Amino acid sequence: MGIVIGEVVNLFNSLGDLEATVTASFLTLSNLVSIAKFYAIAKHQEKILKLANLINRKEFKPKSDVQLLILKEYIKTSKVISGLMYGGCIFTCVFWAIYPFTEDGDVFLPIAAWIPFKTNTSPSFEIVYVYEIIATVIGGLTDLSADCLIAGFIMVICAQFKILNDSLVNIKQFAIEEMNSEWMGDDVNGEISPVLQEIMNKKLLECVIHHRYILEFSNEVYFLFTTSILGQFAVSVIIICTTLFEMTLVSFPSVKLFSLILYQYCMLMEIFIVCYFGNEVILESSKLTNFAYRSDWPNCSQEFKRNLLFFMTRSQRASKLYAGGFFTLSLETFVRILKSSWSYFVVLIQVNKEDL
């Protein structure tokens, strides 16, 4: 690995401007991943629209004020995350736009690129300058929109698992409310009334159906976006590494350094949100067995106990989302990406020092 990275450094040095070459490299990788995301969305546009419509199915709707509050919290979280990501993108582009004016010498283009005509004269320079900034803003916002879309679907899975847990632990309460009468307590023999038992069993079957629909929704999300997420993970290791390396090439403090920090922030957010909420899916789905056991089952009918046992057996395996079938969407994977990026960064620094 050190030899390969050393060859890359030598190639960069042979190209003349190491900093410009590194910048162009990680921007190219970012754009390639963006293209992959846009292709997946365009190819599966009808399926994505159907998937979005499935969120409104009756099984996914809240059944109590507590469940409604759960949905509102996830909606609020999604808005906050979107704002943080879009804000980071805008500020990164702003710093890129003003960076050329803060350096000594003549003003240059903010992004290293091959242009098929001379840009050192007016108005060609101004046209290309404006074009690069506009293209960068549009590309960044659309790329983050794709990430927010993917994260939004994963958050739907998290919210539904959390709602299902609440439905399981409150089966008896929901059954009582459906009876539309006050609960007068258990019978003298300690058993629940037959009418209430029948309704509780019906509520349990509704939870089973809800669980099945969540798994179908999760599988569809995996099918639509697994390749895009895998590409994002693979490229993120290289981009985080090269961005850290470029930070060592600029002075502190400088506009260029702040732009790199913001760009790094955006890249980390892209993989963190899918890893974090993928981890939440694992945690919430692993609670199903526990919450089902906490339902008021001891005095229920044998049919209810049998159905509950079947559900608990099925729900013992936590639901997981994968990137390309190789990496689990979890915080552990996020940490592994950071460790890999840091390791390659250290090797790159050592090889670069030896070549100086």
C-alpha positions in Angstrom: 0.0 0.0 0.0 2.8 2.4 0.8 4.4 1.8 -2.6 1.1 2.4 -4.4 0.5 5.7 -2.5 4.1 6.7 -3.1 3.6 6.2 -6.8 0.5 8.4 -6.6 2.4 11.1 -4.8 5.1 10.9 -7.5 2.5 11.2 -10.2 1.0 14.3 -8.5 4.5 15.9 -8.2 5.1 15.2 -11.9 2.0 17.0 -12.8 3.4 20.2 -11.3 0.8 21.5 -8.9 0.3 18.9 -6.2 -2.4 20.9 -4.4 -4.5 21.5 -7.5 -4.2 17.9 -8.6 -5.3 16.6 -5.2 -8.3 19.0 -5.3 -9.3 17.9 -8.7 -8.9 14.2 -7.7 -11.3 14.2 -4.8 -13.8 16.5 -6.6 -13.8 14.0 -9.5 -14.5 11.1 -7.1 -17.3 13.1 -5.5 -18.9 13.8 -8.8 -18.6 10.1 -9.9 -20.5 9.0 -6.8 -23.1 11.8 -7.4 -23.6 10.4 -10.9 -24.1 6.9 -9.5 -26.7 8.3 -7.1 -28.6 10.3 -9.8 -28.5 7.2 -12.1 -30.0 5.0 -9.4 -32.8 7.6 -8.7 -33.5 8.2 -12.3 -33.6 4.4 -13.1 -35.9 3.6 -10.2 -37.9 6.8 -10.2 -41.3 5.0 -10.3 -40.3 2.6 -7.6 -39.1 5.4 -5.4 -42.4 7.2 -5.8 -44.3 4.1 -4.9 -42.0 3.6 -1.9 -42.8 7.2 -0.8 -46.5 6.6 -1.2 -46.2 3.5 1.0 -45.4 5.7 3.9 -49.0 6.8 4.0 -50.4 3.2 4.3 -52.7 2.7 7.3 -50.4 0.3 9.1 -47.7 3.0 9.2 -50.0 5.7 10.7 -49.7 6.5 14.4 -52.3 5.0 16.7 -51.8 7.2 19.7 -50.5 10.6 20.7 -47.2 9.0 21.8 -46.7 7.5 18.4 -47.6 10.8 16.7 -45.0 12.4 18.8 -42.5 9.8 17.7 -43.1 10.7 14.0 -42.9 14.4 14.7 -39.5 13.9 16.4 -38.2 12.1 13.4 -39.6 14.7 11.0 -37.9 17.4 13.1 -34.7 15.5 13.1 -34.7 15.1 9.3 -35.3 18.9 8.9 -32.4 19.7 11.2 -30.1 17.3 9.4 -31.1 18.6 6.0 -30.4 22.2 7.2 -27.0 21.3 8.6 -26.0 19.5 5.3 -27.3 22.2 3.0 -25.7 24.9 5.2 -22.4 23.2 5.1 -22.6 22.9 1.3 -23.4 26.6 0.8 -20.7 27.8 3.1 -18.2 25.5 1.5 -19.0 26.9 -2.0 -18.8 30.5 -0.6 -15.3 29.8 0.8 -14.3 28.3 -2.5 -15.6 31.4 -4.3 -13.7 33.9 -2.3 -10.5 31.8 -1.8 -8.8 32.9 -5.1 -9.1 36.6 -4.0 -7.3 35.9 -0.7 -4.1 34.5 -2.1 -1.1 36.5 -3.3 -0.6 37.1 -7.0 -3.2 37.0 -9.8 -6.7 35.8 -9.3 -7.2 32.2 -10.4 -10.1 29.8 -10.9 -11.4 28.3 -7.7 -11.4 24.7 -9.0 -8.6 23.1 -11.0 -10.1 21.9 -14.3 -9.2 21.5 -17.9 -10.8 24.2 -20.1 -10.7 24.0 -23.9 -9.9 27.7 -24.2 -7.7 30.3 -22.6 -9.1 31.7 -19.3 -6.4 34.3 -18.5 -8.3 37.1 -20.3 -11.6 38.8 -19.8 -14.4 37.9 -20.2 -13.6 34.2 -20.6 -12.1 34.1 -17.0 -15.2 35.6 -15.5 -17.5 33.3 -17.4 -15.6 30.2 -16.4 -15.3 31.5 -12.8 -19.1 32.0 -12.5 -19.8 28.7 -14.2 -17.6 26.7 -11.8 -19.2 28.3 -8.7 -22.8 27.7 -10.0 -22.0 24.2 -11.1 -20.4 23.4 -7.7 -23.4 24.8 -5.8 -25.9 22.9 -8.0 -23.9 19.7 -7.9 -23.4 19.9 -4.1 -27.1 20.6 -3.3 -28.4 17.8 -5.6 -25.9 15.3 -4.2 -26.9 16.1 -0.6 -30.6 15.9 -1.7 -30.0 12.3 -2.8 -28.3 11.6 0.6 -31.2 13.2 2.5 -33.6 11.1 0.5 -31.8 7.9 1.4 -31.5 8.9 5.0 -35.2 9.9 5.1 -36.3 6.4 4.0 -34.0 4.9 6.6 -35.5 7.2 9.2 -39.0 6.0 8.2 -37.9 2.4 9.0 -36.5 3.6 12.4 -39.7 5.4 13.2 -41.9 2.5 12.3 -39.9 0.0 14.4 -40.3 2.4 17.3 -44.0 2.8 16.7 -44.3 -1.0 16.5 -42.6 -1.4 19.9 -45.1 1.0 21.4 -48.0 -0.9 19.8 -46.7 -4.2 21.3 -46.3 -3.0 24.8 -49.7 -1.2 24.7 -51.8 -4.0 23.0 -54.1 -4.3 26.0 -54.6 -0.5 26.2 -55.4 -0.2 22.5 -57.8 -3.1 22.8 -59.6 -1.4 25.7 -59.9 1.8 23.7 -61.4 -0.1 20.7 -64.1 -1.6 23.0 -65.2 2.0 23.5 -65.9 1.4 27.2 -64.1 1.7 30.5 -62.1 -1.3 31.6 -63.7 -2.8 34.7 -60.8 -5.1 35.6 -60.1 -8.8 35.2 -62.7 -11.4 35.9 -63.0 -13.0 39.2 -60.9 -15.9 38.1 -58.1 -13.5 37.0 -58.6 -14.0 33.3 -59.3 -11.2 30.8 -62.8 -11.1 29.4 -63.3 -13.1 26.1 -64.3 -10.0 24.2 -61.1 -8.2 25.2 -59.0 -11.2 24.5 -60.4 -11.4 21.0 -59.6 -7.7 20.4 -56.1 -8.1 21.8 -55.4 -11.0 19.5 -56.6 -8.9 16.6 -54.3 -6.1 17.7 -51.4 -8.6 17.9 -52.1 -9.8 14.3 -52.1 -6.1 13.2 -48.6 -5.8 14.8 -47.5 -8.9 12.9 -48.7 -7.4 9.6 -47.1 -4.0 10.5 -43.8 -5.8 11.1 -44.0 -7.6 7.7 -44.7 -4.3 5.9 -41.7 -2.7 7.7 -39.4 -5.5 6.5 -40.8 -5.2 2.9 -40.2 -1.5 3.0 -36.6 -2.1 4.4 -35.9 -4.6 1.6 -37.0 -2.2 -1.0 -34.8 0.6 0.3 -31.9 -1.8 0.3 -32.6 -2.8 -3.3 -32.8 0.8 -4.5 -29.9 2.4 -2.8 -27.4 -0.4 -1.7 -25.1 0.2 -4.6 -25.1 4.0 -4.2 -24.3 3.7 -0.5 -21.5 1.2 -1.2 -19.9 3.6 -3.7 -20.2 6.4 -1.2 -18.4 4.4 1.4 -15.6 3.3 -0.9 -15.0 6.8 -2.2 -15.3 8.4 1.2 -12.2 6.6 2.4 -10.2 8.2 -0.4 -11.8 11.6 -0.2 -11.4 11.9 3.6 -7.7 10.8 3.2 -6.9 13.2 0.4 -8.7 16.1 2.1 -6.7 15.6 5.2 -3.6 15.5 3.1 -4.4 18.7 1.4 -5.0 20.4 4.7 -1.3 19.8 5.5 -0.4 21.7 2.3 -2.2 25.0 3.1 -1.3 27.6 5.7 -3.2 28.2 8.9 -5.3 30.2 9.2 -6.6 30.6 5.6 -9.8 30.6 3.7 -8.6 27.5 1.8 -8.2 25.6 5.1 -11.7 26.6 6.3 -13.2 25.5 2.9 -11.4 22.1 3.2 -12.7 21.7 6.8 -16.3 22.4 5.6 -15.9 20.1 2.7 -14.7 17.4 5.1 -17.7 18.1 7.3 -20.1 17.5 4.4 -18.3 14.3 3.4 -18.5 13.0 7.0 -22.2 13.9 7.3 -23.0 12.0 4.1 -21.8 8.7 5.5 -22.6 9.5 9.2 -26.4 10.0 8.7 -26.9 6.6 6.9 -24.6 4.8 9.4 -26.3 6.4 12.4 -29.9 5.7 11.4 -28.9 2.3 10.0 -27.6 1.6 13.6 -30.9 2.9 15.0 -32.7 0.4 12.8 -30.7 -2.4 14.4 -31.3 -1.1 17.9 -35.1 -0.6 17.5 -35.7 -3.9 15.7 -33.7 -5.8 18.4 -36.1 -4.4 21.0 -39.2 -6.1 19.4 -38.9 -9.3 21.4 -38.5 -7.5 24.7 -41.5 -5.2 24.1 -43.6 -8.1 22.9 -42.8 -9.9 26.2 -43.8 -6.8 28.1 -47.3 -6.9 26.8 -50.0 -8.1 29.2 -50.0 -11.7 28.1 -50.1 -13.9 31.3 -53.9 -13.9 31.6 -54.5 -14.0 27.8 -55.9 -16.9 25.8 -53.7 -19.8 24.5 -54.2 -18.5 21.0 -52.8 -15.1 21.9 -49.8 -16.7 23.7 -49.2 -18.9 20.7 -49.3 -16.0 18.2 -47.1 -13.9 20.5 -44.5 -16.7 20.8 -44.4 -17.0 17.0 -43.8 -13.3 16.7 -41.1 -13.2 19.4 -39.3 -16.1 17.7 -39.4 -14.3 14.3 -38.3 -10.9 15.8 -35.3 -12.2 17.6 -33.1 -11.5 14.6 -32.5 -7.8 14.3 -33.1 -6.1 11.0 -30.0 -4.7 9.2 -29.4 -2.6 6.2 -26.3 -3.3 4.1 -24.2 -1.4 1.6 -23.7 -3.6 -1.4 -24.2 -6.7 0.8 -20.7 -6.1 2.3 -20.9 -3.4 5.0 -23.6 -3.1 7.6 -25.0 0.4 8.0 -23.9 1.0 11.6 -21.7 3.3 13.7 -19.1 0.5 13.8 -18.8 0.8 10.0 -18.5 4.6 10.3 -15.7 4.2 12.7 -14.0 1.7 10.4 -14.1 4.1 7.5 -12.5 6.8 9.7 -9.8 4.5 10.8 -9.0 3.4 7.3 -8.9 7.0 6.1 -6.6 8.0 8.9 -4.3 5.0 8.2 -4.0 5.9 4.5 -3.4 9.5 5.4 -0.5 8.7 7.7 1.1 6.5 5.1 0.6 9.3 2.5 2.3 11.8 4.8 5.2 9.6 5.4 5.7 8.8 1.7 5.5 12.4 0.8 8.1 13.4 3.4 10.5 10.8 2.0 10.1 12.2 -1.5 10.8 15.8 -0.5 
